[in-house]
Amino acid sequence: MKTLLKTLLLSVVLVNAAQAMRCGTQLINDGDTRHRVLALCGTPDGDSYSTMLYLNPRGDGMNYELHIGSSGHVDRISYSR
């Protein structure tokens, strides 16, 4: 039972970590504004009205795509290697 509980807790932590992007010492999360992302992360490698793409911003091989809603806030953060 303890193993199952540990597994469930770890999966919750990993899911929450996947919904954020680190720029320097700050985290970008769902709900942050496009302006805040630009101020903390700088100019993206790709930018359109609805997405901002950062290719390997931390040098760890991860690429981040921030999906921007019509309100100008981050709706979703996805990543890939």
N, C-alpha and C positions, 0 to 999 in steps of 0.2 A: 504493500500500500504506500509506503514512504517513497519508493522508487517512482510510482505513478504520479504522486504529488509533485515530486521534484521535476519530473518530465513536463508536467503541465505548467508549472511555474516558469521553467526555462523557456517553453514555447511562447508564453505570454510576453516575457522580457524580449525575446528575439523579434516578435511581431512588432512591439512598440519601438524597438530600435530601428527597424526597417522603415519606419514612417518619419524619420528625421534625417537631416543632412548636416554635417558639421562644416562650418566655415571658420577657420581659426579656432577660437575657444567658444564660439557661439553655435547654438543649434538652430536650424531652420526647421519649422514644423508646419503641419497643416494649419491654415488660418493666417499665417504670416503674409504680409503684403509684398508685392513685387518690389516696391521701393526698399523694404528692409533687406530682401534677398540681394538686391544690387549693392546696397550699402555694405553688407557684410561679406559678400562673396565676389564682388566685382562683376565685370562684364562676362556674360555666359559665352560658351563656345558656339551656341546656336540659340536663336531667340525668335519667337513669333508671338502673335497675339495670345495664344493659348498654352504655349510651352516655353520653358527655359531649359537648355541642355548644358550641363557641366561635365566635361570629359576629364576623368581622372584628376579631380581638383586636389586630392590629398596625396597623390602619388602611390595609391594602394591598388590601382587597377579598377576601381569602381567608377562607373559613370552614372550620373544622376539626371533624371528628367523630372522637372517640376511642372505639374499641370496647373495652369492658372485659370480660375473661373472668371465669369463675366464681371464679378465684383472687384477683380484685381488681387484676389487673395489666393494663396496656394490651396488647391483642393486636394491634391494627392502628390506624393513623391514616389517615384519608382526608380529602380536601380538595376544595373546589370554589370557584368564583368566582361 
